[in-house]
């Protein structure tokens, strides 16, 4: 994690903001990196780029949510941090 932590409310697209808020509540961290930001899985095994100005906010939000489900650790794994619920 290189950039500073940012709030989902800082994102310009309201559909993506909603997904970012859900993931933050589930234990993901959002940092200012790349073109807009990057999500870091709570267990540290996955990162997801977050575009700042996607062609379709709905498609970008769907992609972010879909990629977040691919965290390889099962929900009952003791290495998974509390609050890392899958959506």
N, CA, C and O of each residue as an XYZ file, in Angstrom:
348
protein
N       0.845     -1.175      0.000
C       0.000      0.000      0.000
C       0.887      1.234      0.000
O       1.646      1.480      0.938
N       0.775      1.985     -1.051
C       1.654      3.136     -1.161
C       0.954      4.464     -0.923
O       1.526      5.346     -0.284
N      -0.251      4.630     -1.413
C      -0.946      5.909     -1.283
C      -1.650      6.044      0.047
O      -1.726      5.097      0.830
N      -2.168      7.245      0.292
C      -2.892      7.465      1.545
C      -4.284      6.859      1.451
O      -4.842      6.715      0.363
N      -4.827      6.510      2.593
C      -6.163      5.928      2.628
C      -7.186      7.020      2.315
O      -7.092      8.136      2.826
N      -8.167      6.685      1.465
C      -9.199      7.643      1.065
C     -10.575      7.088      1.404
O     -10.734      5.899      1.678
N     -11.547      7.960      1.381
C     -12.923      7.597      1.686
C     -13.670      7.254      0.400
O     -13.399      7.855     -0.640
N     -14.601      6.305      0.446
C     -15.416      6.023     -0.731
C     -16.201      7.249     -1.195
O     -16.523      7.368     -2.378
N     -16.510      8.157     -0.273
C     -17.260      9.357     -0.614
C     -16.487     10.271     -1.562
O     -17.078     11.155     -2.183
N     -15.170     10.070     -1.682
C     -14.359     10.891     -2.575
C     -14.501     10.493     -4.038
O     -14.091     11.248     -4.919
N     -15.073      9.320     -4.317
C     -15.173      8.867     -5.698
C     -16.269      9.647     -6.434
O     -17.335      9.885     -5.867
N     -16.023     10.049     -7.694
C     -16.992     10.865     -8.423
C     -18.248     10.118     -8.893
O     -19.246     10.772     -9.193
N     -18.245      8.797     -8.970
C     -19.393      8.039     -9.472
C     -20.191      7.438     -8.312
O     -19.637      6.724     -7.476
N     -21.502      7.732     -8.265
C     -22.314      7.308     -7.120
C     -22.507      5.797     -7.041
O     -22.625      5.259     -5.940
N     -22.543      5.095     -8.177
C     -22.713      3.643     -8.162
C     -21.459      2.970     -7.601
O     -21.553      2.038     -6.803
N     -20.297      3.441     -8.018
C     -19.037      2.901     -7.513
C     -18.878      3.248     -6.036
O     -18.387      2.432     -5.257
N     -19.290      4.457     -5.645
C     -19.231      4.862     -4.228
C     -19.966      3.866     -3.343
O     -19.486      3.508     -2.267
N     -21.142      3.417     -3.805
C     -21.949      2.482     -3.023
C     -21.191      1.166     -2.807
O     -21.161      0.642     -1.694
N     -20.585      0.637     -3.867
C     -19.830     -0.623     -3.753
C     -18.619     -0.434     -2.847
O     -18.308     -1.303     -2.033
N     -17.936      0.702     -2.988
C     -16.757      0.959     -2.158
C     -17.138      1.039     -0.688
O     -16.396      0.556      0.167
N     -18.277      1.639     -0.380
C     -18.745      1.724      1.010
C     -19.030      0.334      1.568
O     -18.683      0.034      2.711
N     -19.671     -0.523      0.749
C     -19.963     -1.890      1.182
C     -18.678     -2.653      1.490
O     -18.579     -3.339      2.507
N     -17.702     -2.525      0.603
C     -16.446     -3.254      0.798
C     -15.650     -2.710      1.984
O     -15.015     -3.480      2.704
N     -15.678     -1.404      2.192
C     -14.996     -0.838      3.368
C     -15.596     -1.384      4.649
O     -14.871     -1.687      5.596
N     -16.920     -1.513      4.687
C     -17.586     -2.061      5.870
C     -17.243     -3.532      6.069
O     -17.315     -4.044      7.187
N     -16.866     -4.218      4.978
C     -16.502     -5.637      5.057
C     -15.016     -5.828      5.363
O     -14.533     -6.960      5.376
N     -14.291     -4.747      5.608
C     -12.898     -4.868      6.006
C     -11.868     -4.552      4.940
O     -10.671     -4.692      5.191
N     -12.293     -4.130      3.755
C     -11.354     -3.768      2.692
C     -10.807     -2.377      2.966
O     -11.456     -1.563      3.624
N      -9.606     -2.108      2.458
C      -8.989     -0.782      2.606
C      -8.902     -0.148      1.222
O      -8.627     -0.828      0.234
N      -9.140      1.160      1.161
C      -9.120      1.900     -0.096
C      -8.010      2.945     -0.028
O      -8.004      3.804      0.854
N      -7.067      2.862     -0.976
C      -5.935      3.786     -1.007
C      -5.866      4.518     -2.334
O      -6.261      3.984     -3.370
N      -5.367      5.734     -2.297
C      -5.180      6.549     -3.492
C      -3.951      6.049     -4.233
O      -2.824      6.261     -3.787
N      -4.165      5.384     -5.364
C      -3.079      4.838     -6.179
C      -3.542      4.769     -7.627
O      -4.744      4.750     -7.894
N      -2.612      4.732     -8.548
C      -2.942      4.551     -9.960
C      -3.786      5.695    -10.496
O      -3.559      6.861    -10.174
N      -4.766      5.340    -11.322
C      -5.601      6.372    -11.947
C      -6.593      6.984    -10.962
O      -6.937      8.159    -11.091
N      -7.055      6.219     -9.991
C      -7.866      6.806     -8.925
C      -7.565      6.147     -7.587
O      -7.234      6.828     -6.617
N      -7.679      4.822     -7.531
C      -7.457      4.159     -6.259
C      -7.304      2.660     -6.407
O      -7.383      2.113     -7.507
N      -7.081      2.003     -5.265
C      -6.920      0.551     -5.249
C      -7.490      0.029     -3.943
O      -7.239      0.582     -2.872
N      -8.267     -1.056     -4.049
C      -8.828     -1.727     -2.884
C      -7.894     -2.849     -2.457
O      -7.350     -3.568     -3.295
N      -7.712     -2.994     -1.153
C      -6.892     -4.060     -0.597
C      -7.768     -4.946      0.272
O      -8.463     -4.465      1.167
N      -7.730     -6.241      0.002
C      -8.498     -7.228      0.759
C      -8.074     -7.164      2.234
O      -6.916     -6.887      2.550
N      -9.024     -7.423      3.115
C      -8.728     -7.401      4.543
C      -7.712     -8.440      4.967
O      -6.995     -8.231      5.945
N      -7.631     -9.571      4.247
C      -6.662    -10.604      4.608
C      -5.347    -10.412      3.865
O      -4.396    -11.154      4.108
N      -5.270     -9.437      2.968
C      -4.028     -9.096      2.292
C      -3.700     -9.920      1.063
O      -2.582     -9.836      0.555
N      -4.634    -10.711      0.570
C      -4.332    -11.604     -0.545
C      -4.760    -11.058     -1.906
O      -4.425    -11.664     -2.924
N      -5.477     -9.951     -1.967
C      -6.055     -9.488     -3.227
C      -6.072     -7.960     -3.284
O      -6.315     -7.295     -2.276
N      -5.812     -7.411     -4.473
C      -5.975     -5.970     -4.697
C      -6.831     -5.777     -5.942
O      -6.775     -6.579     -6.875
N      -7.624     -4.707     -5.950
C      -8.512     -4.406     -7.070
C      -8.330     -2.943     -7.456
O      -8.485     -2.061     -6.610
N      -7.998     -2.665     -8.738
C      -7.896     -1.271     -9.171
C      -9.287     -0.640     -9.269
O     -10.245     -1.295     -9.679
N      -9.388      0.632     -8.891
C     -10.654      1.362     -8.954
C     -10.475      2.520     -9.928
O      -9.691      3.432     -9.663
N     -11.195      2.497    -11.060
C     -11.058      3.577    -12.038
C     -11.740      4.854    -11.553
O     -12.739      4.796    -10.837
N     -11.202      5.993    -11.941
C     -11.777      7.271    -11.537
C     -12.892      7.725    -12.452
O     -13.899      8.257    -11.986
N     -12.729      7.523    -13.744
C     -13.734      7.948    -14.711
C     -13.996      6.824    -15.717
O     -13.559      6.904    -16.865
N     -14.710      5.777    -15.288
C     -14.989      4.663    -16.198
C     -16.033      5.058    -17.242
O     -16.811      5.989    -17.030
N     -16.044      4.346    -18.369
C     -17.065      4.600    -19.392
C     -18.446      4.327    -18.826
O     -19.386      5.085    -19.067
N     -18.568      3.241    -18.071
C     -19.833      2.883    -17.434
C     -19.577      2.620    -15.959
O     -18.888      1.666    -15.598
N     -20.132      3.465    -15.117
C     -19.971      3.297    -13.676
C     -20.594      2.002    -13.177
O     -20.074      1.365    -12.261
N     -21.721      1.613    -13.790
C     -22.397      0.393    -13.376
C     -21.556     -0.835    -13.700
O     -21.462     -1.754    -12.885
N     -20.944     -0.861    -14.880
C     -20.097     -1.993    -15.238
C     -18.852     -2.054    -14.350
O     -18.429     -3.135    -13.942
N     -18.276     -0.902    -14.057
C     -17.092     -0.865    -13.198
C     -17.448     -1.341    -11.791
O     -16.681     -2.081    -11.176
N     -18.603     -0.923    -11.281
C     -19.044     -1.349     -9.952
C     -19.271     -2.861     -9.933
O     -18.901     -3.534     -8.971
N     -19.873     -3.386    -10.986
C     -20.100     -4.834    -11.088
C     -18.769     -5.585    -11.094
O     -18.624     -6.603    -10.417
N     -17.803     -5.085    -11.854
C     -16.486     -5.721    -11.939
C     -15.801     -5.707    -10.576
O     -15.213     -6.711    -10.175
N     -15.866     -4.595     -9.863
C     -15.229     -4.488     -8.544
C     -15.864     -5.489     -7.581
O     -15.159     -6.201     -6.866
N     -17.193     -5.543     -7.564
C     -17.899     -6.464     -6.671
C     -17.568     -7.920     -7.029
O     -17.363     -8.749     -6.142
N     -17.516     -8.227     -8.336
C     -17.209     -9.574     -8.804
C     -15.790     -9.972     -8.402
O     -15.571    -11.087     -7.928
N     -14.830     -9.073     -8.586
C     -13.449     -9.386     -8.218
C     -13.296     -9.547     -6.713
O     -12.481    -10.350     -6.259
N     -14.066     -8.799     -5.933
C     -13.976     -8.891     -4.471
C     -14.405    -10.266     -3.983
O     -13.931    -10.726     -2.944
N     -15.286    -10.925     -4.707
C     -15.730    -12.270     -4.319
C     -14.659    -13.324     -4.536
O     -14.810    -14.450     -4.061
N     -13.583    -12.996     -5.238
C     -12.568    -14.000     -5.552
C     -11.471    -14.109     -4.491
O     -10.438    -14.730     -4.742
N     -11.672    -13.526     -3.328
C     -10.710    -13.695     -2.240
C     -10.595    -15.186     -1.960
O     -11.605    -15.831     -1.677
N      -9.393    -15.753     -2.031
C      -9.243    -17.203     -1.939
C      -9.468    -17.825     -0.565
O      -9.656    -19.038     -0.470
N      -9.453    -17.046      0.478
C      -9.633    -17.632      1.810
C     -11.118    -17.809      2.109
O     -11.896    -16.874      1.921
N     -11.526    -18.997      2.573
C     -12.930    -19.192      2.944
C     -13.278    -18.364      4.173
O     -12.406    -17.978      4.951
N     -14.563    -18.102      4.329
C     -15.014    -17.223      5.416
C     -14.673    -17.766      6.796
O     -14.507    -16.982      7.731
N     -14.564    -19.090      6.956
C     -14.269    -19.655      8.272
C     -12.775    -19.874      8.512
O     -12.399    -20.449      9.533
N     -11.929    -19.434      7.606
C     -10.484    -19.597      7.753
C      -9.976    -18.677      8.871
O     -10.298    -17.489      8.873
N      -9.193    -19.201      9.817
C      -8.730    -18.370     10.933
C      -7.772    -17.249     10.501
O      -7.582    -16.289     11.247
N      -7.168    -17.354      9.315
C      -6.278    -16.288      8.841
C      -7.062    -15.086      8.312
O      -6.502    -13.998      8.173
N      -8.333    -15.269      8.019
C      -9.173    -14.177      7.531
C      -9.488    -13.264      8.705
O      -9.858    -13.731      9.782
N      -9.343    -11.988      8.496
C      -9.586    -11.018      9.570
C     -11.078    -10.868      9.818
O     -11.871    -11.089      8.903
N     -11.483    -10.499     11.026
C     -12.907    -10.284     11.314
C     -13.478     -9.186     10.415
O     -12.812     -8.186     10.144
N     -14.688     -9.378      9.969
C     -15.339     -8.381      9.127
C     -15.069     -8.558      7.645
O     -15.453     -7.695      6.856
N     -14.419     -9.647      7.234
C     -14.145     -9.887      5.827
C     -15.254    -10.697      5.176
O     -14.988    -11.703      4.517
N     -16.477    -10.270      5.356
C     -17.614    -10.990      4.778
C     -17.669    -10.781      3.277
O     -17.415     -9.685      2.777
N     -17.997    -11.827      2.582
C     -18.168    -11.716      1.123
C     -19.574    -11.234      0.839
O     -20.509    -11.524      1.586
N     -19.709    -10.518     -0.215
C     -21.013    -10.001     -0.630
C     -21.455    -10.720     -1.873
O     -22.533    -10.440     -2.398
